[in-house]
Structure formats: C-alpha cells, structure tokens
Amino acid sequence: MRLFVAIDLPENVREQVARLCCGLPGARWVRPEQLHLTLRFIGEVDGGMFQDIREGLGDVVLDPFPLQLDGVGFFPPRGRPRVVWIGLRQSCGLLHLRQRIESCLVALGLEPETRKFAPHITIARLKNTPPVRVGRFLENHNLFCSAPFSVDEFFLYSSRLGRNGAIHRIEAGYPLAG
C-alpha cells in the first residue's frame, strides 16, 4: 500500500485554486477534489505497518492553526518546468504539525525524511509546455493569495497509480485539538 499524510483544502479555497487552472498547453491539471498539501510521503508499506501508522498518527497532538495559500511557482527551479504549484505563507503551526508527524513515523520504524520540507499544493504536471508560457502564467498569477483558513485535521491517504494519474483515498482522519 502506497501512503502519504496530507492536509485537505476547504471547498472555498479549492474553488479559488480551480479558477487558476487553465491556459497552459501540455498541462495536466489536478482535479479540485485531489488538491492537498502533502506533509509526508511515506511510500509503499505492508499491512502490518499500515495498521501501525494508522493507529500511531492518532497520537499526534496539536492545536488547530491558520494557513493561507500565497503565490505560484514551478519545479524544478532549473531546467524545463515539470510541476506548477501554489505556495503557502509561513506558518509555525504547519511546521510543528510536520515535525510531530515525522517524529511519530520515525518512532514507528520508518526511515527519516531526508528531503527538505517545501510546502506547496501541486496544481499541474507539465509535458512539453514552453517555458515562456509557464513564465507568463506565473506573471499573471503571482499575486494569488487565498483567504486564510483553519487547519483542524489531517489525513492518512492511500494512493493508487492509474492510467490517468494517482487515485487518492482517505484511510483515516485525525482532528487537531491540542
């Protein structure tokens, strides 16, 4: 089973983001219901580890916190753009949640995440999109900013790769109420 931990976006924020999702040739836009902020990609695990993770994440305790989407960009920073993303305003609450999830998963026996946490919402995957068009998209949307919203839960997702991209399914939800 392929797993990751994420925060979902509220409906009004998904709608704001969905309005940006057009105008790039070669872009495969993420469907609004699939938009999320990945806190930790776990990868493939067996059934026993899945159960341990599902139960262990219930021990993560933190108060709800505000979050706000802010700005657009692309990956990789050098070379041909492959992903268009929306960034986030700096948030201590988000960093604390990420650290607590990471500590929980490492305590369960998973390898520590070695990549730097770069919080973002992927909105498109690109194939042969001219860089000049990506640049124009960023110029047109660089002032994008969502309404602030409260993060009061996070989710454990499974992900199955299909012909038209990944299909995500919520396996468990965890309310924040420190």
Buried (B, 14 or more C-beta within 10 A) or exposed (E): BBBBBBBBBBEEBBEBBBEBBEEBEBBEBBEBEBBBBBBBBBEEBEEEBBEBBBEBBEEBEBEBBEBBBBBBBBBEEEEEBBBBBBBBBEBEBBEBBBBBBBEBBEEBEBEEBEEEEEBBBBBBBBEEBBEEBBEEBBEEBEEBEBEEBEBEEBBBBBBEEEEEEBEBEEBBEBEBEE
